[in-house]
Amino acid sequence: MRLRKIINATLVLAAALAVVVWLVGARSSQATVRPAVTDDKPLPADYVGTEVCKDCHEDQFKAYSHTAHAELAKISDWKNKVTGCESCHGPGKAHVEGGGDVTKIVSFKNKSPKEASETCLTCHAGKEERNNFKRGEHWRNDIGCVDCHSPHGATTGRNLASSNYHPTTPNGEKPGFATTRMLRANDPQLCTSCHAEVKPQFNMPFHHKVLEGTMRCSDCHNPHGGFELKQTRLATGADAGCVKCHADKQGPFLYEHAPVKTEGCSACHTPHGSANPRLLRYSSVNQLCLTCHSLSHDVGAVEPSGPSHNQNAQYANCTACHNKIHGSRTSPVFMR
């Protein structure tokens, strides 16, 4: 009886040992016999490095070496990531071994603006400034990243001021020369090369100082897209970008002038430039006010009435009395 128990225990132990051996063998076979790689992702060995590109593309390398793109290799966050020329143009081993065969490298000469922009967005997407690029007017009109930016660096040479008066950072550069954001030219020059209808407005007697270099177009507009009309920027909440500079017009006010919140500043002002003081749309203040405050078009705004609203020239300036016209904390009719 005792011998039978010993034999049964031995059989159980041998069976358990056989199962363990089988499991270990199966795992080791799985570890050594891996499925073949079926994707076509380039291997690290296919990359040759930027220094190899320098041998043939010396001019591009000299311009590129001074850009923010070239500095990525020194940033710890980009360790073990592809940087340099091959981050945009792809692995260069086949291109080098093929004697410079352009079909063996990613070239942007024959790519559409949208195709080229897709390459830029692989790194530059995901930030608030560029999140809406594909929703913007530039994308819809086939204006790509490289139409405004030079990925190999800005124009080099001696930098001379483009203006002999009011020298500031933006206009302290010769035409076609830019030192920020790898632009092909300075901000206003780039924008007005397409938006030519805006440039004469900046030469009006009253205008925002864009051509003088005090402001940039990108201070008010986001060239990379947006949800607002003309891709204008917003300040706090849904307020127009104007209040970033004209903060006293923002409020909050107990009594708000409706057009300021509904139509925005451009309901009364021409933002780029005007022949009228304060960039107003009309030369006469009362004429501007009466475009709304008149029952002739039944818009519902209160019509001026009573002997105090004399429309003779000497009394025609409505803001002489309603001087808090953007909003008031004490008066429902925007008095002092």
Buried (B, 14 or more C-beta within 10 A) or exposed (E): EEEEEEEEEEEEEEEEEEEEEEEEEEEEEEEEEEEEEEEEEBEEEBBBEBEBBBEEBEEBBEBBBEBEBBEBBEEEEEEEEBBBBBBBBBBBBBBBEEEEEEEBBBEBEEBEBBEBBBBBBEEBEEEEEBEBBBEBEBBEEEBBBBBBBBBBBBBEEEBEBBBEEEBEEBBBBBEBBBBEEBBBBBBBBBBBEEBEEBBEBBEBEBBBEBBBBBBBBBBBBBBBBBEBEEBBBBBEEEBBBBBBEBEEBBBEBEBBBEBBBEEBBBBBBBBBBBEBEEBBBBEBBBBBBBBBBEEEEEEEBEEBEEEEBEEEEEEBBBBEBBBBBBBBEEEEEBEE
